[in-house]
Amino acid sequence: MTRSALAALSVLAGAALGAGAVWLALPTPSPTPAREAEVPACPAPPPMDLQAIRAVVREELRAFAPPPAKPEPAPVEHAPSAGADAARHLVDGSLGRGAWTDADRLQLQALLPALSAAEREELQRKLVVAVNNEQIRVEVSGSLF
Amino acid sequence: MKKSLAAALLTLTATAALAGTVSNEPVVVWTDAQGKRSARGGVRWVRGSMSSVEFIGCTLRAFDNGLSGADCSARTAGNVYLGCYTTKPSLIQAVTSINSSTFLVFSVNADGTCSTITVNNNSSNL
């Protein structure tokens, strides 16, 4: 290779390096900004009525609210029962005798499930008050009823 | 030697199993200054007493029509009987916790209903 050719090569290499350095130093070109004229304009929202907003909120809340709890069914009360007379007769008989025995208790236990709450309470009150006031002798071992 | 050691160990074990304070009170029925009557007694202690008439306890009842109730009663060694009944859920709830370690106290209204039911479950009652 001749001396002149070497000189030409080195000039070309230097020019290439310089061009590369200038390309690297230049800022990255930003994407072309969209022109405002190309964006479709949104129509202005109609003025909201406060009452209407409240109604919508209420409607939504109602939709998500848990259903109201069903009321507990009232305990079924028996109508005046056939056993009531027998139970009254039993308690009155023991009060008359002045003693409450194991046999009386067994009979009452058999009648109790058929009585209404009021009938049961009436008999319990009558018997307990008589026992507590010592108007009747308790001959059962354990509970009165 | 071995026998006496075994006997000593057995005694120690038995003593440890029965350690702790023990309340021993018979069934008592009393009337307060306002005229309200009450009864008290330890369920386990009464069971082990020498008296053939003494007792204290409560009965729970539930019926298939949804109603329930309880009654409590006690009798002293001197044959004094006191009872009460209730349909109040809070008092019925107290009755459900009675067991062999219970020291029971109940008070009675003039109409025979239970005024209070106190259930004290304690190792000293065993």
Interface residues (C-beta under 8 A of the other chain):
Chain A: P75 V76 E77 H78 L112 P113 A117 R120 E121 Q124 R125 L127 V128 V129 V131 N132 V138 S141 G142 S143 L144 F145
Chain B: R37 V53 F55 G57 C58 T59 R61 F63 D64 N65 G66 L67 G69 D71 S73 R75 Y81 L82 G83 C84 Y85 T87 V108 A110 D111 G112 T113
